[in-house]
Amino acid sequence: MASEKNQAIFKSWVPDWLILLAIFLFLLPIASVLGIYLAGTTSAMSYYGVDSTDIRYSVVVFYLAIASAFPLEKNFFNFFSSKIYLVGAGILFVCVNLILYFTNSFAVLVILRFFGGALSLSFIGVAFSLIFRQFHAQRNRVLGYATLYSSLFVTAPLAQILDANIFTHYDFNVIFLVKIYSVLPGLLLFLFLLKKKVDLRPEGKIPFRNVDWQSFVIYASALLLLAYILLYGQYYHWFKSLRITFCMIGFIFLLLLFVLRQLKLKIPYIDLKIFKTRNFKIGMALLIAFYLAKGDTSVLYGFFSNSVNLDAYHKGYVMLWNGLGIVIGAFLSARFILAGRKIRLIWLTGFGALLVYHLLSLNVLGDQAEMTGLILPLFLQGFGNGVLILSIVIFYATSVSPELGFSASVTGVAFRFFSFTASMALVAFMGLHQQKIHQQSFAANITADNPVAMQEISKYSNALQQNGKLVESNKAAKALLNKEIGKQSNLMFARDYFIYMSIFIGLVMLAIAVIPHFHYKIREIGAKLIPV
């Protein structure tokens, strides 16, 4: 039987446990989209005939749509009847994914990824509002945040296992059918449990007028240009290219136009008064530092494939330790916050876990690395992620007054988009730069005068001849040596990356330790906050 807090929404015979199950069956397939796309990069590149940068841009476009469309989606949610709204969103979701299933056009993918990101807000907003309806007291709201963030972050490791079973047997477009089949059961169960004339709108029906389409277009265009600059800048040699230069000029112009427009509007798309709050600005800085510190897992995945030789299945299963760390870290962070621990100690714990993860990874990186040696570093990375994302979000979300809470949440999503994209761009830049340095260093030592190099070529040549491959064995041996050099260059880049990140995290921890006392006091967490 539904408890008192749910009787107005769900049918009277529905137990609370079934309500929570339906909500998460409804939410998790949407939340896992980002992890699925990132894990299937190689398959997507082959299917669409593009390179990895293009696929990363299509991933970012989905996140970007969420960041830019939140205030706009609120108008649709408050206008339409709740059940009709969900049914309509479900139909559009199926249509979008069917179109993507039947086409291999990358341009169509990018356009519909943006539309799909905005459409996912229809599901996310409803699910979050219902989850927070289950948590009324302040203690339970913090635990609700912990539940949400651990669920959202843990979808990436789980998506690895799903990918291993999909992309090794089917073409990339099958993922769009999987998305439909995974969302429909939760959505249909959810609609079945809701009362016939349920109204999930907290403020009732609001007329569909004064929708600030102009701000949405300006804001989304600016973010699209920013993502393009960050991801394609290295490819086009940054500002040596007129393309990147014009994109930067366009971004600055649109950003200034957006800011000026918000300052003049009586009801701004995003209320910029949030930046007058000291702790909110600290929260945004920490959010950027966190996303850079946690890094892009592509470095680790590259090491898994090239050095540890993990296949897709084992890669997915070993990442479950990362998911376990996320869950434990998020709930431990919630426990510390509720116990009134100093926020700087919580942050030092989280960044400390990430620092140890990077240092342990340096010891693990090598030709003789074993899968068991990866478990502790992966657990610590997940633990640090869980501790930091929850504590930072609650810190900045409760640092502003309640009327600014929605703008604070929306801006936080935008900063997470920027930090996530910047992290991918940083890894791409370092990968190209550092691997080039190491390859040149190796090449300089491969000469006829170097006995070690000649010995390696001779070893490869003899091995080929013993296997009956006598024709051009010397050329084949040199090709094998070049392949080994590429593998070693990638390994050296990974070590460089972890060293630089360790130094960066150490500086962040030092800053947290020496900054004057944070004026932090957790306020009531309002139901309108968006924990994405």
N, C-alpha and C positions, 0 to 999 in steps of 0.2 A: 504493500500500500504506500502511496506517495506521502511523504512527510508534508507538514503544513506549508513549508516554503515552496513546495513544488506543486501543490494541489491546484493552484490557479493556472498552471501551464500544462501539466501532464495529466493524463487520465488517472482517475482515482486508484485504480488497481495496480499501477506501476510502482514497483519498489525503487528505492533510491539507488541501489546498486546497478539496476538495469538502466537507470537514467544516466549514470556516469559512464557505463559501458557504451551506451548509444552515442554519447557526446564524443568519446575518444575514438570510437569507430568512424565517426563522422569527420573528426578533425585530423587525425594522424595521417591519412592518405594525402591530404592537402599539404600538411607540414613536411612530408617526406619528399616533395617534388624537388626541392633544391638539392638534397643529397643524391637523389637518383640521377639527375642530369649531370652533376659533377662526376659521379662515378662512371657514367657511361660515355665519357668524352671521346675515347678512341672509337667506339662504335658509331657515335654521332658524326665524327669527322668523316668516316668512311661512307656513311649513308648520304650525307649532304654534300660531300665533295669539298669541304672547307678545312681550314686548319684549326688548331686548338684555341687560338685567340678568338676566332669567330664563335666557337661554342661557348667559351667563357662569357663573351658579350651577351649571348642569348640567355645564359644563366642570370647574369646581372640584370638584364632587362626585366625579368620576372620580379626580382627583388625591388627594382627601381619603381615598377608599377605599384607595388604595395606601398612604398614610401610616399609616392606622390598622390595616390588616389584616396587615402584614408579620409580626409575631410570631405571629399566629394561623395564617397560611398555612403557617408552618414545621412546625406539628403535622401538617397534612394531608400535606405533602410527605414527612415522615419516616415516615408510617404506610403509605401506599399504595405498591404496586409502581410503578416509574417509568413504564413504558410504559402501564399501565392508567391511571395518574394523568393522563398527557398526553392519552390518548385521551378520557378522561372530561371533561377540561377543554376539549378541542376540541369535543366534542359540545355541552356547555353553552354554549360561545362561539357556535356556530352557532345554537342555539335562541334565545339572548338576542337576537341580531341579526335573526333572522327575526321575532320578536315585535315588535321596534322597527320593522321594515320595514312591517308590516301595521297598525300603530297610529299615530295622530297625537295621542295623549294625552300632554300634557306631564308629568303626574304619573307615568305609566308610564315615560317617558324618564328622569326623575330617579332613580326606584327602580332601574331596570335599569342606569343609568349607575354607580350605586354598586356594584351587584353585579358589573358588568363590570369595574370598576376592581380589585376584590378578585380576580376571576377572572384578570385579566391577570397577577397575581403568579405564577400557576402556570407561565406561559410565561417570564416575566422571570427568575424564580429559577433555572430549569433552564438557560436560555440563558447567564446570567451565570456560573454555576458551570462550564459547559463552556468558555466563553471563557477563564476564568482557569486552567482546566486546560491550555490551550495556552501559558500564560505562567507558568513556574515561577520563574525568577530574578527578583530584585528589579527589575532594569532592565526586564525584559519585562512585569512587573506594572504598572509605571508607564506603559509604552507601551500596555498593555491598557486601562488607565483612559482614556488619551488617545483610543484607538480607540473605546471605548464612548461617551464624552461627545461626541466630535465627531459620531458616528453619530446619537446621540439628539437633539442640538441641531439638526443639519442637516436633520432630518425636517420641521421647520416650513417652511423655504423650499421644499422639495420638495413639501410638501402644498399650497402655493399653486398650483403648476402643475397638480396633480391636481384641485384644486377648480375651476380655470378650465375644465377640460374636463368636469366633472361638473355643477356647479351652474348653468352657463349653458345646459345642454341638458336636464337632468332635475330632478325634484323632489328635495327634500332626503333623503327616505327611501332613495333609491338608494344613498346612501353606506353603508348597512348591508349591502347586497349586495356592494358593492365590498370592504368589510372581510372578508366571508366568503371571497370569491374570492381576495383577496390573502394571507390567512393560510393557507388550505388547502394550496397547493402547497408552501410551506416546511415546514409541519407534516407532511405526508405524506412528503416527501423525508427529513425528519429521522427519522421513525419507521422508514422503510425502511432507513436506514443504521445504526440502532442494532442491537445484538445482541439476540437473542430474549429472553434472561433478564437483561438489563442492570439494574444497580442503581446509580442516580445518588446515592443517599443516602449522604452522607459518614460518618454514624454508624450506618448500617444501620437496620433497622426499629425504631421506637420506639413502644411501645403508645400508643394514642389515649386517654390519660387525663390528668387534671389540666389540661385545656384551660381557660385563664382567659377564659371567655366574658364574665364580668362586667366585667373591665378593658377588653375590646374594646368592649363596648356603651357604657360610660361615656366612654371615650376618643373613639370615633367620634361620639357624641352631642355632646360638647363641641366637637369640630372643626366639626361641621355647624352648630352655633349660631354659632361664631366666623365662619364663612364667610358665614352669613346676615346677621350684624351688619355686616360689612365691606362687603358688596355692596348690601344693601338699606337701610343706615342713611341714606344721602343721600335715597333715595326717600321714606322715612317721616319725614324731618326729625329723624333721630337720636333723642335721648332726650326729645324732645317727644312721641314716640309711645310708648304703653304696650307695644306689640308689641316694639319694640327694647329698651325698659327691661327687660321680663321675660326677653327672650332673653339680655341681659347678665347678669342675676341668675342665670339658669339656667347660663350658661357658667361663671361664677365658682364656683358651687356644685359643678358637675361636675368642674371642674379641681381644686379643693381635695380633693374626694372621691377623685379618681384619684391624686393625689399621696400622700394619707394611706394609701390602699390599697397603693401600691407600696412605701412605707416599712415596711409591716407584713408583706408577703409574703416568704417565703423565696426563692422564685423569681419575681421581679417580671416583669410584662409588659414594662416598660422599666426598666432599672436606673438610678436617678437619681444614682448615684455619679459618673456622667460629668460632672455639673455641678460637681464638686469640682476638676476639672482646669482650670487657668487657660487653657491654650491652646484647649481645647474651647469655652469660653465666648467667647473672642476669635473663634474660627472661626464660631460662630453669629452673632455681631454682624456679622462681615464678610459672611456669607451674606445677611443682611437688607439690608445696604448695597449689595451687588452686585445683588440683584434689583430694588431701588428704582432704582439707577443705570442698569441696562440698560433699564429702563422698559418700558412697555406699547406694543407695536408698533402698536396701534390709532391712536395719534396720527399716526404716519408713514403708515399705510394711509389714514387720512382725508385727509391732505395729498396722497397719490398720486391719490385719486379726485377731490377737489374742485379742486385747483389744477393738478396736472400732467396730470390727465385720463387717467391710465393705466387701461386696461381690465384685466380679471382676468388675461389671458394675459401682458401685458407686466409687470404687477406681480409675477407669479410668476417670470418670467425674470430681472428685475432683482434679486430677492431671492436668486438663486443666488450673487451676489457676497458676500452676507452669509454664506451657507453655506461658501463658500471661506475667508472670514476665520475662521470657527469652527474649521475643520480645521487651518489653519496655526497659529492661536493655541494650540490644545490641544497640538499636537505640539511647538511651540516652548516652551511651558510645561513639558512633560515633559522636554525637553532641558535646560532650566535647572535643574529639580529634580535630575536625575541628575548634572548637573555640579556640584552643591553650591552654587549661587548663593544669596545671601541672599533669604529669602522675601519680605522687605519690598520688594526691588527688583522681584521678579516681580509683586507686587500693584500697585506703582506703575506698572509697565508696562501692566498690564491696565486699571487705572482711568484712566491717562493716555490710552489709546486711546479709552475711552468719553468722556472729557472733550473730546478733539479731535473725536470724532463729533458731540457736541452743539454745539460751537462752529461746525463746518463746516455743520451743518444750519441754523444761524441764518442763514448767508449764502445757503444754497440756498432757504430758505423765501421764496416770493414768487410773484407772478402769472406771471412769465416764467421760472419754473424749467424746466430741461431734464432729461431722463432721464439724460443722461451726467453731470450734476452730482451725481447721487445715488450713483454707483458707489463713490467713495472713502469717503463717510460710512458707507454700508452695510457695506463691507468692514471698516472700523475697528470698527464696532459688533460684528460677528461675531468679529473678532480679539480684542477685549477680553473678550467672553463666553467664548471658548475658553481664553484665558489664565487668567481668574479662576476659572471653575467648577472646573477641574482642580486648580489650586493650592490653593484654599480647601478643597475636599473632602479632598484628601490631607493637608492640614495638620491638620484636625480629626479625621480618621479615624485618623491615626497618633499623635495626642496622648494617647490613652487606652491603657490596658493591653489586651492581646489578649482577655481575658475580657469586657471591656466593649465590644469592637469592634462587635458586633451592635447593642447599644443605641445606640451612637454613630451608626451608620448610619441606624437607624430614626428617631432624633430629628432627624438632618439632613434626612431626607425630610419630616418634619413641619414643620420650619422653612422648608424650601423651599416647601411648600404655603402656609404663612402669608405668606411674603414675596411669592409670586406673586399671591395674592389681594389682599394689601394694595396691591400695585402697581396692579392693575386698579381697586381702589376709589379710590386716589389720583387716577388719571387721570380717572375718572368725576366725582369731586368737583371737580377743577380745571376740567374741561371745562364743567360746568354753571355754576360760579361765575365763571370768567373770561369765558366767552362772554356771560353776562348783563351783566357790567360793560361789555364793549366794545359790545354792542348798545345799551345805554342811552346810552353816550357818542355813538355814531353817531346815534341817534334824536334826541338833544338838539340836534344840528346840522342836522337836516333840517326846516327851517322855510321859510315863504314869504319870509323876509328873507334867506335864505342863497342867494346867486346861484349858487354851485357846485352845490348840491342841485337848484335849479330847472333849471339847465343840463343836469344828468344826466337828469332826468325828461323834459325837452324832447327830448333826444337819443333816449331810448328811444321816446318817443311818435312822433317823426318816422320812426324806423326801422319801427315797426309800421304807420304809415300808408302808407309806401312799399311795404310788403308786402301792402297791400290790407286791413289790419285796422283799419278806421276806427271801428268800434263800440267805444265805451268805451276808446279808446286811452290816455287819461290813467290810468284805473284799472289797465290792463294794464302801463303804464309804471311805475307805483308798485309793482306786484307784482314786476316785474323788478328794480327798485331794492332792494326788501326782500330778494330772493334774493341779490343781490350783497352786501348788508350782512351777511347770514348767512354767506356765503362768506368775507368779510373778517374777521368776528368769529372764525370757526373758525381762520383763518390767524393772527390775533393771539393766540388761545389757544395754538396750537402754539408760537409764538415765546416766549410767557410760560413754557410748560412747559419748553422747552429751556434757557431762561435760569436758571430755578430749579434744574433738574437739574445744570446746569454749576456753580452755586454749591455745591450739595450735594456733588458729586464732588470739587470743590476742597477742601472741608472734610475729606472722608474721606481724601484724599491727604495733607493736612497732618497729620491724626491719625496716619496710618501712619508718616509721616516722623519725628514727634517722640516717639511712644510708645517707652519704653525697649526695649532689645534683646529681640527675640523669642527665647525659648528653644526653638528649633526644631531637631530632628534627626529626619529621617525614619526610621521604624522599619520592620520587615518588614511588608509589607501582606498581611494574612491573606486567605485565600480566602473567608472568611465575610462580609467586608465587602460592603455592598450599594451599588453606585455608581449610584443612580437620581437 
